[in-house]
Amino acid sequence: MRILVLGGDGYLGWPTALHLSQTGHEVAVADNFARRGYDNELGAESLVPIESLQTRVAVWRELTGKSIGVYIGDLCEADFTSAMIKEFRPDAVVHFAEQRAAPYSMIDRKHAVYTQVNNVVGTMNLLYAIAEIDPSIHLVKLGTMGEYGTPNIDIEEGWLEVTHNGRTDRVLYPKRPGSFYHLSKVHDSHNIEFACRIWNLAATDLNQGVVYGQQTPETALDDRLATRFDYDAVFGTVLNRFVIQAVLGRPLTVYGAGGQTRGILDIRDTVRCIQLACENPAQPGEFRVFNQMTESMSIKDIAATVARCFPGEVTIEHLDNPRVEREEHYYNVVHTGLVELGLEPHLLSDTLISSLFDITKRYAHRVNAELMLPKVNWRVSAV
Ligand SMILES: NC(=O)c1ccc[n+]([C@@H]2O[C@H](COP(=O)([O-])OP(=O)(O)OC[C@H]3O[C@@H](n4cnc5c(N)ncnc54)[C@H](O)[C@@H]3O)[C@@H](O)[C@H]2O)c1
């Protein structure tokens, strides 16, 4: 298949592009390097050094003989997006290219507006490009489990059958997300469902859990193929951040009581899920939703697991929660769709954590500990 990976310079987009290329697909990536720009803005950097996109692609070609096409540009520019779809003519588009940090979206008005404009407008331009150029292109869109929030009922895969006053209908699952970033994904989901309904597009919305891990078999082939590994309080996802804090001898910072429970998955399962979604497309007119996660764990359980596996002293510190969220709640997620397509999940194992400890030790000298303390608060202050 011809597969275009949008956001292909990012944490997940790059390993996904390699995996799809390795499994025999014709791959191109697109990116505007916004993520590298946020690093400059925040004074942060991936713990593991990453090469430029051009070097990464050249190294992959040198090692495997496989080419990956490159498009540099912003999805918010409609002409760029359309021209790229017209030129590459993909069978599937995997869309990772959004601002993806909840804390970044909650810094202030400017960052909230940027996040929603970047994410919603980019996706709208893409929907129009697909509808106008070739409606048979399958859109595989990354959403997040955070779109659902923490409802007091089971979380179904995107849709809910509701009986009201004696009548029954199948409706989009009601969402109650916890940040302006997560809300941008809810807006995307509604726009995509609408496009499937009125233009007969085929789309898969992957409501992905929090990803952990830094290596896939492909990125491990050469240091120059490494993907990013973030530890700062804005972009570092929770398990990665705890591992780094443990190695550095810093307390693991649990926000509030730590009963907040989230769906999680290994980066090796992310790339496999995308492959399965591309190779088993949605039908024309279908808005298909999968909950892309393999396990649920509370933040305090994740901290306890890291502490148990680390070969040394680990302390856990409960900070005042900078977020506004429930700290104890019901959480039960249906996630059978991808397993039915053949996913064999990696569970959070000691092996993975130990490999993360090794990676972190190797690059510990690059850490700026200042960046680990949360400074973004969900509450607005009076001006
Ligand atoms: N990392 C996670 O744990 C996680 C969990 C759930 C969902 N997701 C979703 O998966 C996707 C990828 O996440 P990630 O962790 O790899 O993020 P990332 O920030 O590392 O990668 C996103 C890439 O998209 C690019 N991009 C952003 N806006 C763009 C635009 N307008 N035009 C072109 N390129 C643009 C960025 O430069 C970046 O390289 C995101 O949509 C995110 O919401 C990630």
Ligand as a Chemical Component Dictionary entry (heavy atoms), coordinates in Angstrom:
data_LIG
# 
_chem_comp.id                   LIG 
_chem_comp.type                 NON-POLYMER 
_chem_comp.pdbx_formal_charge   0 
_chem_comp.three_letter_code    LIG 
# 
loop_
_chem_comp_atom.comp_id 
_chem_comp_atom.atom_id 
_chem_comp_atom.alt_atom_id 
_chem_comp_atom.type_symbol 
_chem_comp_atom.charge 
_chem_comp_atom.model_Cartn_x 
_chem_comp_atom.model_Cartn_y 
_chem_comp_atom.model_Cartn_z 
_chem_comp_atom.pdbx_ordinal 
LIG N1  N1  N 0  2.336  10.272 22.729 1  
LIG C1  C1  C 0  1.231  9.792  23.289 2  
LIG O1  O1  O 0  1.281  9.207  24.382 3  
LIG C2  C2  C 0  -0.093 9.913  22.592 4  
LIG C3  C3  C 0  -1.225 9.398  23.227 5  
LIG C4  C4  C 0  -2.466 9.492  22.600 6  
LIG C5  C5  C 0  -2.571 10.093 21.351 7  
LIG N2  N2  N 1  -1.455 10.613 20.757 8  
LIG C6  C6  C 0  -1.623 11.268 19.443 9  
LIG O2  O2  O 0  -0.699 10.743 18.500 10 
LIG C7  C7  C 0  -0.218 11.790 17.649 11 
LIG C8  C8  C 0  1.293  11.820 17.659 12 
LIG O3  O3  O 0  1.758  12.018 18.988 13 
LIG P1  P1  P 0  3.314  12.180 19.293 14 
LIG O4  O4  O 0  3.517  11.873 20.725 15 
LIG O5  O5  O -1 4.097  11.466 18.256 16 
LIG O6  O6  O 0  3.451  13.769 19.100 17 
LIG P2  P2  P 0  4.666  14.644 18.486 18 
LIG O7  O7  O 0  4.413  16.052 18.861 19 
LIG O8  O8  O 0  5.978  14.032 18.841 20 
LIG O9  O9  O 0  4.437  14.462 16.894 21 
LIG C9  C9  C 0  3.500  15.203 16.151 22 
LIG C10 C10 C 0  4.209  15.695 14.893 23 
LIG O10 O10 O 0  3.277  16.446 14.099 24 
LIG C11 C11 C 0  3.905  17.616 13.622 25 
LIG N3  N3  N 0  2.863  18.637 13.406 26 
LIG C12 C12 C 0  2.095  19.262 14.326 27 
LIG N4  N4  N 0  1.254  20.136 13.733 28 
LIG C13 C13 C 0  1.497  20.054 12.395 29 
LIG C14 C14 C 0  0.955  20.714 11.258 30 
LIG N5  N5  N 0  -0.004 21.650 11.378 31 
LIG N6  N6  N 0  1.435  20.396 10.017 32 
LIG C15 C15 C 0  2.417  19.457 9.885  33 
LIG N7  N7  N 0  2.966  18.803 10.928 34 
LIG C16 C16 C 0  2.506  19.100 12.178 35 
LIG C17 C17 C 0  4.904  18.008 14.719 36 
LIG O11 O11 O 0  5.965  18.797 14.230 37 
LIG C18 C18 C 0  5.377  16.631 15.217 38 
LIG O12 O12 O 0  6.548  16.204 14.575 39 
LIG C19 C19 C 0  -0.848 13.091 18.131 40 
LIG O13 O13 O 0  -1.962 13.414 17.333 41 
LIG C20 C20 C 0  -1.288 12.748 19.539 42 
LIG O14 O14 O 0  -2.400 13.501 19.923 43 
LIG C21 C21 C 0  -0.214 10.535 21.346 44 
# 
loop_
_chem_comp_bond.comp_id 
_chem_comp_bond.atom_id_1 
_chem_comp_bond.atom_id_2 
_chem_comp_bond.value_order 
_chem_comp_bond.pdbx_ordinal 
LIG N1  C1  SING 1  
LIG C1  O1  DOUB 2  
LIG C1  C2  SING 3  
LIG C2  C3  SING 4  
LIG C2  C21 DOUB 5  
LIG C3  C4  DOUB 6  
LIG C4  C5  SING 7  
LIG C5  N2  DOUB 8  
LIG N2  C6  SING 9  
LIG N2  C21 SING 10 
LIG C6  O2  SING 11 
LIG C6  C20 SING 12 
LIG O2  C7  SING 13 
LIG C7  C8  SING 14 
LIG C7  C19 SING 15 
LIG C8  O3  SING 16 
LIG O3  P1  SING 17 
LIG P1  O4  DOUB 18 
LIG P1  O5  SING 19 
LIG P1  O6  SING 20 
LIG O6  P2  SING 21 
LIG P2  O7  DOUB 22 
LIG P2  O8  SING 23 
LIG P2  O9  SING 24 
LIG O9  C9  SING 25 
LIG C9  C10 SING 26 
LIG C10 O10 SING 27 
LIG C10 C18 SING 28 
LIG O10 C11 SING 29 
LIG C11 N3  SING 30 
LIG C11 C17 SING 31 
LIG N3  C12 SING 32 
LIG N3  C16 SING 33 
LIG C12 N4  DOUB 34 
LIG N4  C13 SING 35 
LIG C13 C14 SING 36 
LIG C13 C16 DOUB 37 
LIG C14 N5  SING 38 
LIG C14 N6  DOUB 39 
LIG N6  C15 SING 40 
LIG C15 N7  DOUB 41 
LIG N7  C16 SING 42 
LIG C17 O11 SING 43 
LIG C17 C18 SING 44 
LIG C18 O12 SING 45 
LIG C19 O13 SING 46 
LIG C19 C20 SING 47 
LIG C20 O14 SING 48 
# 
